[in-house]
């Protein structure tokens, strides 16, 4: 998606910390736009593996998964997760996945 396209796409309502107010408004395009605010290289296949697992888990349990489960289920190490999301899983992965702030009490 070009920067011109992302400028035309209106983001759903965000809270003061940049998280979606309504997790049902999430789309892959929203994730791309949110990530571009902090990452210049865009989302890789590994990023999407994490984001997709977070979405799936959240939609089933209305919670964020434990970090070790996330690593195990995605096949990524904790070091890999830190490299992919240097601002932390809550500020990066969970926000890009559209999880609301209220479910992120376990994430740094």
N, CA, C and O atoms as a Tinker XYZ file with bonds, in Angstrom:
   432  protein
     1  N      0.854000   -1.171000    0.000000    73     2
     2  CA     0.000000    0.000000    0.000000    64     1     3
     3  C      0.897000    1.229000    0.000000    63     2     4     5
     4  O      1.849000    1.303000    0.777000    81     3
     5  N      0.608000    2.165000   -0.842000    73     3     6
     6  CA     1.403000    3.387000   -0.915000    64     5     7
     7  C      1.022000    4.331000    0.216000    63     6     8     9
     8  O     -0.030000    4.188000    0.839000    81     7
     9  N      1.899000    5.298000    0.468000    73     7    10
    10  CA     1.580000    6.267000    1.525000    64     9    11
    11  C      0.358000    7.080000    1.147000    63    10    12    13
    12  O     -0.387000    7.540000    2.012000    81    11
    13  N      0.156000    7.254000   -0.150000    73    11    14
    14  CA    -1.031000    7.972000   -0.612000    64    13    15
    15  C     -2.298000    7.214000   -0.228000    63    14    16    17
    16  O     -3.278000    7.818000    0.208000    81    15
    17  N     -2.278000    5.877000   -0.393000    73    15    18
    18  CA    -3.440000    5.062000   -0.028000    64    17    19
    19  C     -3.687000    5.110000    1.470000    63    18    20    21
    20  O     -4.833000    5.228000    1.903000    81    19
    21  N     -2.617000    5.018000    2.279000    73    19    22
    22  CA    -2.808000    5.026000    3.722000    64    21    23
    23  C     -3.343000    6.367000    4.199000    63    22    24    25
    24  O     -4.051000    6.428000    5.204000    81    23
    25  N     -3.015000    7.446000    3.489000    73    23    26
    26  CA    -3.551000    8.750000    3.864000    64    25    27
    27  C     -5.051000    8.819000    3.622000    63    26    28    29
    28  O     -5.763000    9.548000    4.313000    81    27
    29  N     -5.532000    8.059000    2.638000    73    27    30
    30  CA    -6.965000    8.072000    2.340000    64    29    31
    31  C     -7.756000    7.172000    3.268000    63    30    32    33
    32  O     -8.968000    7.338000    3.402000    81    31
    33  N     -7.101000    6.232000    3.902000    73    31    34
    34  CA    -7.774000    5.300000    4.788000    64    33    35
    35  C     -7.917000    5.931000    6.164000    63    34    36    37
    36  O     -6.925000    6.294000    6.797000    81    35
    37  N     -9.132000    6.055000    6.611000    73    35    38
    38  CA    -9.361000    6.615000    7.938000    64    37    39
    39  C     -9.202000    5.509000    8.971000    63    38    40    41
    40  O     -9.773000    4.426000    8.839000    81    39
    41  N     -8.425000    5.799000    9.986000    73    39    42
    42  CA    -8.277000    4.839000   11.074000    64    41    43
    43  C     -9.532000    4.847000   11.921000    63    42    44    45
    44  O    -10.155000    5.892000   12.103000    81    43
    45  N     -9.909000    3.684000   12.440000    73    43    46
    46  CA   -10.998000    3.668000   13.423000    64    45    47
    47  C    -10.555000    4.470000   14.655000    63    46    48    49
    48  O     -9.382000    4.821000   14.784000    81    47
    49  N    -11.468000    4.744000   15.526000    73    47    50
    50  CA   -11.163000    5.537000   16.716000    64    49    51
    51  C    -10.107000    4.853000   17.574000    63    50    52    53
    52  O    -10.182000    3.654000   17.842000    81    51
    53  N     -9.116000    5.644000   18.000000    73    51    54
    54  CA    -8.045000    5.170000   18.872000    64    53    55
    55  C     -8.169000    5.840000   20.229000    63    54    56    57
    56  O     -8.669000    6.961000   20.330000    81    55
    57  N     -7.711000    5.150000   21.283000    73    55    58
    58  CA    -7.684000    5.788000   22.594000    64    57    59
    59  C     -6.447000    6.679000   22.673000    63    58    60    61
    60  O     -5.701000    6.784000   21.700000    81    59
    61  N     -6.224000    7.306000   23.796000    73    59    62
    62  CA    -5.118000    8.265000   23.921000    64    61    63
    63  C     -3.749000    7.610000   23.803000    63    62    64    65
    64  O     -2.753000    8.290000   23.555000    81    63
    65  N     -3.693000    6.269000   23.982000    73    63    66
    66  CA    -2.435000    5.545000   23.861000    64    65    67
    67  C     -2.233000    4.924000   22.479000    63    66    68    69
    68  O     -1.225000    4.261000   22.238000    81    67
    69  N     -3.189000    5.137000   21.573000    73    67    70
    70  CA    -3.051000    4.643000   20.215000    64    69    71
    71  C     -3.609000    3.248000   19.968000    63    70    72    73
    72  O     -3.321000    2.639000   18.938000    81    71
    73  N     -4.407000    2.735000   20.906000    73    71    74
    74  CA    -5.043000    1.424000   20.751000    64    73    75
    75  C     -6.451000    1.606000   20.196000    63    74    76    77
    76  O     -7.106000    2.612000   20.468000    81    75
    77  N     -6.912000    0.631000   19.421000    73    75    78
    78  CA    -8.279000    0.702000   18.899000    64    77    79
    79  C     -9.274000    0.709000   20.048000    63    78    80    81
    80  O     -9.128000   -0.046000   21.009000    81    79
    81  N    -10.268000    1.549000   19.949000    73    79    82
    82  CA   -11.336000    1.578000   20.944000    64    81    83
    83  C    -12.242000    0.370000   20.743000    63    82    84    85
    84  O    -12.704000   -0.231000   21.713000    81    83
    85  N    -12.494000    0.015000   19.492000    73    83    86
    86  CA   -13.349000   -1.123000   19.156000    64    85    87
    87  C    -12.529000   -2.137000   18.367000    63    86    88    89
    88  O    -12.227000   -1.917000   17.194000    81    87
    89  N    -12.167000   -3.252000   19.013000    73    87    90
    90  CA   -11.325000   -4.273000   18.378000    64    89    91
    91  C    -11.971000   -4.866000   17.129000    63    90    92    93
    92  O    -11.270000   -5.415000   16.279000    81    91
    93  N    -13.275000   -4.768000   17.004000    73    91    94
    94  CA   -13.969000   -5.305000   15.828000    64    93    95
    95  C    -13.705000   -4.477000   14.567000    63    94    96    97
    96  O    -13.995000   -4.924000   13.458000    81    95
    97  N    -13.164000   -3.290000   14.734000    73    95    98
    98  CA   -12.877000   -2.412000   13.591000    64    97    99
    99  C    -11.509000   -2.705000   12.975000    63    98   100   101
   100  O    -11.111000   -2.046000   12.014000    81    99
   101  N    -10.787000   -3.687000   13.521000    73    99   102
   102  CA    -9.444000   -4.008000   13.038000    64   101   103
   103  C     -9.492000   -4.631000   11.650000    63   102   104   105
   104  O    -10.380000   -5.426000   11.340000    81   103
   105  N     -8.528000   -4.259000   10.826000    73   103   106
   106  CA    -8.284000   -4.899000    9.536000    64   105   107
   107  C     -6.772000   -4.984000    9.359000    63   106   108   109
   108  O     -6.018000   -4.338000   10.087000    81   107
   109  N     -6.337000   -5.771000    8.401000    73   107   110
   110  CA    -4.903000   -5.854000    8.107000    64   109   111
   111  C     -4.379000   -4.482000    7.675000    63   110   112   113
   112  O     -3.246000   -4.120000    7.990000    81   111
   113  N     -5.191000   -3.736000    6.967000    73   111   114
   114  CA    -4.791000   -2.401000    6.540000    64   113   115
   115  C     -4.581000   -1.477000    7.745000    63   114   116   117
   116  O     -3.647000   -0.676000    7.755000    81   115
   117  N     -5.440000   -1.585000    8.752000    73   115   118
   118  CA    -5.280000   -0.795000    9.977000    64   117   119
   119  C     -3.948000   -1.156000   10.638000    63   118   120   121
   120  O     -3.222000   -0.271000   11.092000    81   119
   121  N     -3.627000   -2.449000   10.693000    73   119   122
   122  CA    -2.356000   -2.883000   11.284000    64   121   123
   123  C     -1.173000   -2.270000   10.541000    63   122   124   125
   124  O     -0.215000   -1.808000   11.160000    81   123
   125  N     -1.244000   -2.268000    9.224000    73   123   126
   126  CA    -0.165000   -1.687000    8.420000    64   125   127
   127  C      0.001000   -0.197000    8.733000    63   126   128   129
   128  O      1.123000    0.281000    8.897000    81   127
   129  N     -1.089000    0.518000    8.814000    73   127   130
   130  CA    -1.028000    1.954000    9.081000    64   129   131
   131  C     -0.461000    2.220000   10.474000    63   130   132   133
   132  O      0.394000    3.090000   10.639000    81   131
   133  N     -0.931000    1.481000   11.470000    73   131   134
   134  CA    -0.429000    1.659000   12.833000    64   133   135
   135  C      1.064000    1.357000   12.906000    63   134   136   137
   136  O      1.811000    2.073000   13.573000    81   135
   137  N      1.498000    0.308000   12.230000    73   135   138
   138  CA     2.909000   -0.077000   12.296000    64   137   139
   139  C      3.802000    0.958000   11.613000    63   138   140   141
   140  O      4.934000    1.177000   12.045000    81   139
   141  N      3.314000    1.586000   10.569000    73   139   142
   142  CA     4.133000    2.568000    9.847000    64   141   143
   143  C      4.433000    3.803000   10.682000    63   142   144   145
   144  O      5.343000    4.566000   10.358000    81   143
   145  N      3.693000    4.000000   11.728000    73   143   146
   146  CA     3.981000    5.134000   12.611000    64   145   147
   147  C      5.294000    4.932000   13.359000    63   146   148   149
   148  O      5.915000    5.900000   13.798000    81   147
   149  N      5.722000    3.667000   13.505000    73   147   150
   150  CA     6.929000    3.365000   14.274000    64   149   151
   151  C      7.973000    2.584000   13.502000    63   150   152   153
   152  O      9.155000    2.627000   13.842000    81   151
   153  N      7.553000    1.870000   12.465000    73   151   154
   154  CA     8.471000    0.998000   11.730000    64   153   155
   155  C      8.509000    1.420000   10.266000    63   154   156   157
   156  O      7.472000    1.477000    9.605000    81   155
   157  N      9.685000    1.712000    9.769000    73   155   158
   158  CA     9.783000    2.152000    8.383000    64   157   159
   159  C      9.781000    0.988000    7.400000    63   158   160   161
   160  O      9.388000    1.163000    6.246000    81   159
   161  N     10.211000   -0.195000    7.831000    73   159   162
   162  CA    10.332000   -1.311000    6.911000    64   161   163
   163  C      9.026000   -2.068000    6.680000    63   162   164   165
   164  O      8.991000   -2.947000    5.818000    81   163
   165  N      7.985000   -1.777000    7.386000    73   163   166
   166  CA     6.719000   -2.489000    7.218000    64   165   167
   167  C      6.713000   -3.820000    7.955000    63   166   168   169
   168  O      7.689000   -4.189000    8.608000    81   167
   169  N      5.620000   -4.522000    7.842000    73   167   170
   170  CA     5.439000   -5.778000    8.565000    64   169   171
   171  C      5.913000   -6.961000    7.728000    63   170   172   173
   172  O      5.525000   -7.121000    6.571000    81   171
   173  N      6.754000   -7.780000    8.337000    73   171   174
   174  CA     7.285000   -8.963000    7.665000    64   173   175
   175  C      6.353000  -10.156000    7.896000    63   174   176   177
   176  O      5.356000  -10.056000    8.611000    81   175
   177  N      6.697000  -11.269000    7.284000    73   175   178
   178  CA     5.941000  -12.506000    7.491000    64   177   179
   179  C      5.940000  -12.903000    8.968000    63   178   180   181
   180  O      4.920000  -13.362000    9.483000    81   179
   181  N      7.083000  -12.731000    9.658000    73   179   182
   182  CA     7.150000  -13.046000   11.093000    64   181   183
   183  C      6.251000  -12.122000   11.910000    63   182   184   185
   184  O      5.593000  -12.566000   12.850000    81   183
   185  N      6.222000  -10.840000   11.556000    73   183   186
   186  CA     5.309000   -9.918000   12.240000    64   185   187
   187  C      3.873000  -10.419000   12.100000    63   186   188   189
   188  O      3.124000  -10.466000   13.075000    81   187
   189  N      3.499000  -10.793000   10.869000    73   187   190
   190  CA     2.125000  -11.235000   10.631000    64   189   191
   191  C      1.812000  -12.527000   11.369000    63   190   192   193
   192  O      0.681000  -12.726000   11.814000    81   191
   193  N      2.802000  -13.409000   11.505000    73   191   194
   194  CA     2.569000  -14.655000   12.255000    64   193   195
   195  C      2.171000  -14.329000   13.699000    63   194   196   197
   196  O      1.255000  -14.939000   14.251000    81   195
   197  N      2.862000  -13.371000   14.293000    73   195   198
   198  CA     2.555000  -12.949000   15.668000    64   197   199
   199  C      1.199000  -12.247000   15.720000    63   198   200   201
   200  O      0.364000  -12.576000   16.562000    81   199
   201  N      0.978000  -11.297000   14.840000    73   199   202
   202  CA    -0.277000  -10.536000   14.830000    64   201   203
   203  C     -1.467000  -11.464000   14.608000    63   202   204   205
   204  O     -2.477000  -11.353000   15.303000    81   203
   205  N     -1.355000  -12.372000   13.654000    73   203   206
   206  CA    -2.467000  -13.295000   13.377000    64   205   207
   207  C     -2.762000  -14.193000   14.576000    63   206   208   209
   208  O     -3.926000  -14.452000   14.883000    81   207
   209  N     -1.711000  -14.675000   15.261000    73   207   210
   210  CA    -1.954000  -15.495000   16.450000    64   209   211
   211  C     -2.621000  -14.671000   17.550000    63   210   212   213
   212  O     -3.557000  -15.139000   18.199000    81   211
   213  N     -2.141000  -13.452000   17.758000    73   211   214
   214  CA    -2.756000  -12.587000   18.774000    64   213   215
   215  C     -4.226000  -12.348000   18.470000    63   214   216   217
   216  O     -5.058000  -12.416000   19.375000    81   215
   217  N     -4.564000  -12.070000   17.216000    73   215   218
   218  CA    -5.969000  -11.848000   16.827000    64   217   219
   219  C     -6.803000  -13.093000   17.104000    63   218   220   221
   220  O     -7.872000  -13.014000   17.709000    81   219
   221  N     -6.308000  -14.236000   16.660000    73   219   222
   222  CA    -7.039000  -15.491000   16.839000    64   221   223
   223  C     -7.280000  -15.768000   18.324000    63   222   224   225
   224  O     -8.395000  -16.101000   18.726000    81   223
   225  N     -6.241000  -15.629000   19.124000    73   223   226
   226  CA    -6.360000  -15.894000   20.556000    64   225   227
   227  C     -7.325000  -14.900000   21.203000    63   226   228   229
   228  O     -8.182000  -15.295000   21.993000    81   227
   229  N     -7.192000  -13.633000   20.877000    73   227   230
   230  CA    -8.074000  -12.612000   21.448000    64   229   231
   231  C     -9.534000  -12.867000   21.081000    63   230   232   233
   232  O    -10.412000  -12.763000   21.937000    81   231
   233  N     -9.799000  -13.196000   19.831000    73   231   234
   234  CA   -11.182000  -13.425000   19.406000    64   233   235
   235  C    -11.792000  -14.635000   20.099000    63   234   236   237
   236  O    -13.004000  -14.684000   20.312000    81   235
   237  N    -10.961000  -15.612000   20.453000    73   235   238
   238  CA   -11.475000  -16.799000   21.147000    64   237   239
   239  C    -11.617000  -16.591000   22.652000    63   238   240   241
   240  O    -12.598000  -17.038000   23.246000    81   239
   241  N    -10.646000  -15.915000   23.275000    73   239   242
   242  CA   -10.609000  -15.818000   24.739000    64   241   243
   243  C    -10.818000  -14.416000   25.302000    63   242   244   245
   244  O    -10.919000  -14.255000   26.518000    81   243
   245  N    -10.883000  -13.403000   24.445000    73   243   246
   246  CA   -10.987000  -12.006000   24.870000    64   245   247
   247  C     -9.891000  -11.635000   25.865000    63   246   248   249
   248  O    -10.130000  -10.936000   26.850000    81   247
   249  N     -8.699000  -12.116000   25.586000    73   247   250
   250  CA    -7.524000  -11.863000   26.410000    64   249   251
   251  C     -6.299000  -11.984000   25.516000    63   250   252   253
   252  O     -6.370000  -12.503000   24.402000    81   251
   253  N     -5.187000  -11.500000   26.022000    73   251   254
   254  CA    -3.917000  -11.685000   25.325000    64   253   255
   255  C     -3.301000  -12.987000   25.823000    63   254   256   257
   256  O     -3.437000  -13.311000   27.003000    81   255
   257  N     -2.633000  -13.737000   24.962000    73   255   258
   258  CA    -2.013000  -14.988000   25.402000    64   257   259
   259  C     -0.772000  -14.719000   26.242000    63   258   260   261
   260  O     -0.170000  -13.651000   26.139000    81   259
   261  N     -0.388000  -15.680000   27.071000    73   259   262
   262  CA     0.897000  -15.547000   27.777000    64   261   263
   263  C      2.035000  -15.451000   26.750000    63   262   264   265
   264  O      1.961000  -16.050000   25.677000    81   263
   265  N      3.062000  -14.710000   27.081000    73   263   266
   266  CA     4.163000  -14.473000   26.153000    64   265   267
   267  C      4.826000  -15.774000   25.721000    63   266   268   269
   268  O      5.125000  -15.951000   24.540000    81   267
   269  N      5.056000  -16.674000   26.645000    73   267   270
   270  CA     5.704000  -17.949000   26.286000    64   269   271
   271  C      4.835000  -18.768000   25.343000    63   270   272   273
   272  O      5.357000  -19.440000   24.454000    81   271
   273  N      3.532000  -18.723000   25.518000    73   271   274
   274  CA     2.629000  -19.412000   24.591000    64   273   275
   275  C      2.730000  -18.778000   23.208000    63   274   276   277
   276  O      2.778000  -19.482000   22.199000    81   275
   277  N      2.762000  -17.469000   23.165000    73   275   278
   278  CA     2.892000  -16.759000   21.897000    64   277   279
   279  C      4.164000  -17.206000   21.172000    63   278   280   281
   280  O      4.136000  -17.494000   19.975000    81   279
   281  N      5.261000  -17.260000   21.897000    73   279   282
   282  CA     6.528000  -17.680000   21.296000    64   281   283
   283  C      6.429000  -19.129000   20.806000    63   282   284   285
   284  O      6.811000  -19.434000   19.676000    81   283
   285  N      5.929000  -19.994000   21.636000    73   283   286
   286  CA     5.828000  -21.420000   21.276000    64   285   287
   287  C      4.924000  -21.621000   20.062000    63   286   288   289
   288  O      5.285000  -22.362000   19.148000    81   287
   289  N      3.775000  -20.986000   20.036000    73   287   290
   290  CA     2.811000  -21.184000   18.957000    64   289   291
   291  C      3.244000  -20.563000   17.630000    63   290   292   293
   292  O      2.828000  -21.015000   16.564000    81   291
   293  N      4.073000  -19.537000   17.697000    73   291   294
   294  CA     4.538000  -18.898000   16.458000    64   293   295
   295  C      5.886000  -19.444000   16.003000    63   294   296   297
   296  O      6.329000  -19.166000   14.889000    81   295
   297  N      6.545000  -20.231000   16.878000    73   295   298
   298  CA     7.856000  -20.771000   16.527000    64   297   299
   299  C      8.968000  -19.743000   16.623000    63   298   300   301
   300  O     10.050000  -19.944000   16.069000    81   299
   301  N      8.715000  -18.651000   17.316000    73   299   302
   302  CA     9.704000  -17.592000   17.489000    64   301   303
   303  C     10.213000  -17.594000   18.923000    63   302   304   305
   304  O      9.471000  -17.909000   19.854000    81   303
   305  N     11.471000  -17.243000   19.093000    73   303   306
   306  CA    12.032000  -17.160000   20.438000    64   305   307
   307  C     11.629000  -15.827000   21.074000    63   306   308   309
   308  O     11.154000  -14.914000   20.397000    81   307
   309  N     11.830000  -15.742000   22.385000    73   307   310
   310  CA    11.565000  -14.470000   23.062000    64   309   311
   311  C     12.477000  -13.382000   22.500000    63   310   312   313
   312  O     12.071000  -12.226000   22.382000    81   311
   313  N     13.693000  -13.748000   22.161000    73   311   314
   314  CA    14.629000  -12.795000   21.551000    64   313   315
   315  C     14.093000  -12.311000   20.199000    63   314   316   317
   316  O     14.179000  -11.123000   19.885000    81   315
   317  N     13.538000  -13.237000   19.399000    73   315   318
   318  CA    12.953000  -12.868000   18.108000    64   317   319
   319  C     11.810000  -11.878000   18.307000    63   318   320   321
   320  O     11.702000  -10.891000   17.579000    81   319
   321  N     10.958000  -12.145000   19.295000    73   319   322
   322  CA     9.823000  -11.252000   19.553000    64   321   323
   323  C     10.299000   -9.854000   19.928000    63   322   324   325
   324  O      9.725000   -8.857000   19.491000    81   323
   325  N     11.348000   -9.789000   20.737000    73   323   326
   326  CA    11.891000   -8.483000   21.119000    64   325   327
   327  C     12.492000   -7.760000   19.923000    63   326   328   329
   328  O     12.391000   -6.538000   19.820000    81   327
   329  N     13.113000   -8.505000   19.024000    73   327   330
   330  CA    13.696000   -7.901000   17.825000    64   329   331
   331  C     12.598000   -7.386000   16.891000    63   330   332   333
   332  O     12.717000   -6.305000   16.315000    81   331
   333  N     11.528000   -8.173000   16.751000    73   331   334
   334  CA    10.433000   -7.785000   15.867000    64   333   335
   335  C      9.662000   -6.586000   16.404000    63   334   336   337
   336  O      9.226000   -5.721000   15.643000    81   335
   337  N      9.498000   -6.545000   17.728000    73   335   338
   338  CA     8.701000   -5.491000   18.372000    64   337   339
   339  C      9.539000   -4.826000   19.465000    63   338   340   341
   340  O      9.309000   -5.062000   20.651000    81   339
   341  N     10.508000   -3.997000   19.073000    73   339   342
   342  CA    11.436000   -3.403000   20.046000    64   341   343
   343  C     10.760000   -2.509000   21.088000    63   342   344   345
   344  O     11.329000   -2.287000   22.157000    81   343
   345  N      9.579000   -2.000000   20.810000    73   343   346
   346  CA     8.859000   -1.177000   21.795000    64   345   347
   347  C      8.056000   -2.029000   22.765000    63   346   348   349
   348  O      7.346000   -1.491000   23.615000    81   347
   349  N      8.155000   -3.349000   22.653000    73   347   350
   350  CA     7.427000   -4.267000   23.521000    64   349   351
   351  C      6.223000   -4.855000   22.813000    63   350   352   353
   352  O      5.734000   -4.308000   21.825000    81   351
   353  N      5.756000   -5.968000   23.331000    73   351   354
   354  CA     4.614000   -6.633000   22.705000    64   353   355
   355  C      3.332000   -5.822000   22.825000    63   354   356   357
   356  O      2.528000   -5.798000   21.893000    81   355
   357  N      3.133000   -5.162000   23.949000    73   355   358
   358  CA     1.904000   -4.374000   24.116000    64   357   359
   359  C      1.913000   -3.145000   23.214000    63   358   360   361
   360  O      0.923000   -2.869000   22.537000    81   359
   361  N      3.011000   -2.411000   23.197000    73   359   362
   362  CA     3.094000   -1.187000   22.391000    64   361   363
   363  C      3.172000   -1.490000   20.907000    63   362   364   365
   364  O      2.812000   -0.647000   20.085000    81   363
   365  N      3.633000   -2.674000   20.550000    73   363   366
   366  CA     3.783000   -3.039000   19.150000    64   365   367
   367  C      2.760000   -4.079000   18.717000    63   366   368   369
   368  O      1.699000   -3.740000   18.194000    81   367
   369  N      3.084000   -5.325000   18.936000    73   367   370
   370  CA     2.284000   -6.432000   18.407000    64   369   371
   371  C      0.812000   -6.349000   18.797000    63   370   372   373
   372  O     -0.060000   -6.457000   17.934000    81   371
   373  N      0.529000   -6.162000   20.056000    73   371   374
   374  CA    -0.871000   -6.149000   20.496000    64   373   375
   375  C     -1.630000   -4.946000   19.951000    63   374   376   377
   376  O     -2.811000   -5.047000   19.617000    81   375
   377  N     -0.953000   -3.820000   19.864000    73   375   378
   378  CA    -1.608000   -2.630000   19.310000    64   377   379
   379  C     -1.876000   -2.824000   17.825000    63   378   380   381
   380  O     -2.960000   -2.493000   17.344000    81   379
   381  N     -0.901000   -3.359000   17.092000    73   379   382
   382  CA    -1.092000   -3.598000   15.660000    64   381   383
   383  C     -2.176000   -4.651000   15.420000    63   382   384   385
   384  O     -2.877000   -4.610000   14.409000    81   383
   385  N     -2.306000   -5.597000   16.359000    73   383   386
   386  CA    -3.319000   -6.654000   16.226000    64   385   387
   387  C     -4.707000   -6.181000   16.646000    63   386   388   389
   388  O     -5.681000   -6.921000   16.509000    81   387
   389  N     -4.804000   -4.962000   17.151000    73   387   390
   390  CA    -6.109000   -4.405000   17.504000    64   389   391
   391  C     -6.638000   -4.815000   18.860000    63   390   392   393
   392  O     -7.819000   -4.619000   19.144000    81   391
   393  N     -5.787000   -5.380000   19.708000    73   391   394
   394  CA    -6.244000   -5.748000   21.037000    64   393   395
   395  C     -6.434000   -4.491000   21.871000    63   394   396   397
   396  O     -5.597000   -3.590000   21.827000    81   395
   397  N     -7.519000   -4.417000   22.630000    73   395   398
   398  CA    -7.733000   -3.227000   23.463000    64   397   399
   399  C     -6.775000   -3.216000   24.650000    63   398   400   401
   400  O     -6.362000   -4.268000   25.138000    81   399
   401  N     -6.436000   -2.042000   25.097000    73   399   402
   402  CA    -5.485000   -1.869000   26.196000    64   401   403
   403  C     -5.887000   -2.654000   27.445000    63   402   404   405
   404  O     -5.014000   -3.122000   28.176000    81   403
   405  N     -7.166000   -2.806000   27.703000    73   403   406
   406  CA    -7.620000   -3.447000   28.941000    64   405   407
   407  C     -7.195000   -4.903000   29.065000    63   406   408   409
   408  O     -7.181000   -5.428000   30.178000    81   407
   409  N     -6.847000   -5.576000   27.978000    73   407   410
   410  CA    -6.469000   -6.991000   28.051000    64   409   411
   411  C     -4.961000   -7.195000   28.138000    63   410   412   413
   412  O     -4.490000   -8.332000   28.120000    81   411
   413  N     -4.210000   -6.124000   28.231000    73   411   414
   414  CA    -2.754000   -6.231000   28.129000    64   413   415
   415  C     -2.014000   -6.123000   29.451000    63   414   416   417
   416  O     -0.864000   -5.686000   29.466000    81   415
   417  N     -2.617000   -6.497000   30.535000    73   415   418
   418  CA    -1.979000   -6.326000   31.839000    64   417   419
   419  C     -0.733000   -7.162000   32.005000    63   418   420   421
   420  O      0.114000   -6.819000   32.831000    81   419
   421  N     -0.576000   -8.256000   31.252000    73   419   422
   422  CA     0.594000   -9.121000   31.399000    64   421   423
   423  C      1.750000   -8.716000   30.506000    63   422   424   425
   424  O      2.863000   -9.207000   30.692000    81   423
   425  N      1.526000   -7.847000   29.555000    73   423   426
   426  CA     2.542000   -7.552000   28.555000    64   425   427
   427  C      3.363000   -6.337000   28.938000    63   426   428   429
   428  O      2.822000   -5.322000   29.377000    81   427
   429  N      4.694000   -6.448000   28.767000    73   427   430
   430  CA     5.568000   -5.284000   29.059000    64   429   431
   431  C      5.470000   -4.253000   27.955000    63   430   432
   432  O      6.126000   -3.213000   28.021000    81   431
